[in-house]
Amino acid sequence: MERDSQKGILIGKKGCVLKEIGQNARIELEKIFATKIFLTLWVKVKKNWRVDEHFLTQMKY
């Protein structure tokens, strides 16, 4: 996220959106790796990440 105000959108009310994202990701990863997966998710604020070439390269974009 670029701003604190965006965190609430991604997390959702009582964490429901973040939970759904995590569940869907876990199901897909379990299919790929054929094993149980435990995910820990967090939302981090990093200003101007979309124009930071070093950060985008680090995140494999």
C-alpha positions as CSV (number, residue, x, y, z in Angstrom):
1,M,0.0,0.0,0.0
2,E,1.2,3.5,-0.6
3,R,-1.0,5.2,2.1
4,D,-2.3,4.2,5.5
5,S,-5.8,5.0,4.3
6,Q,-5.6,2.1,1.8
7,K,-4.9,-0.5,4.4
8,G,-8.5,-0.6,5.5
9,I,-9.7,-1.4,2.0
10,L,-7.4,-4.4,1.6
11,I,-7.9,-5.7,5.1
12,G,-11.7,-5.2,5.0
13,K,-14.2,-5.2,7.9
14,K,-12.9,-7.4,10.7
15,G,-10.2,-8.7,8.3
16,C,-12.6,-10.5,6.0
17,V,-11.0,-9.4,2.7
18,L,-7.5,-10.2,3.8
19,K,-8.8,-13.6,5.1
20,E,-10.3,-14.4,1.7
21,I,-7.1,-13.4,-0.1
22,G,-5.1,-15.7,2.2
23,Q,-7.5,-18.6,1.8
24,N,-7.5,-18.4,-2.0
25,A,-3.7,-18.1,-2.1
26,R,-3.3,-21.1,0.3
27,I,-5.6,-23.3,-1.8
28,E,-3.7,-22.4,-5.0
29,L,-0.3,-23.0,-3.4
30,E,-1.5,-26.4,-1.9
31,K,-2.5,-27.5,-5.4
32,I,0.9,-26.5,-6.9
33,F,3.0,-28.0,-4.1
34,A,0.7,-30.9,-3.2
35,T,1.2,-30.3,0.5
36,K,-0.4,-28.3,3.3
37,I,0.6,-24.6,3.4
38,F,0.5,-22.1,6.3
39,L,0.5,-18.5,5.3
40,T,1.2,-15.4,7.4
41,L,-0.1,-12.2,5.7
42,W,0.5,-8.6,6.6
43,V,-0.1,-5.3,5.0
44,K,2.8,-2.9,4.8
45,V,2.8,0.8,3.8
46,K,5.6,1.9,1.5
47,K,5.3,5.3,-0.1
48,N,5.8,5.6,-3.9
49,W,6.5,1.8,-4.3
50,R,5.0,1.9,-7.8
51,V,7.8,4.1,-9.1
52,D,10.7,2.6,-7.1
53,E,12.6,0.5,-9.6
54,H,14.8,-1.2,-7.0
55,F,11.7,-2.2,-5.0
56,L,9.9,-3.5,-8.0
57,T,12.9,-5.5,-9.1
58,Q,13.2,-6.9,-5.6
59,M,9.5,-7.9,-5.7
60,K,10.0,-9.6,-9.1
61,Y,7.8,-7.1,-11.0
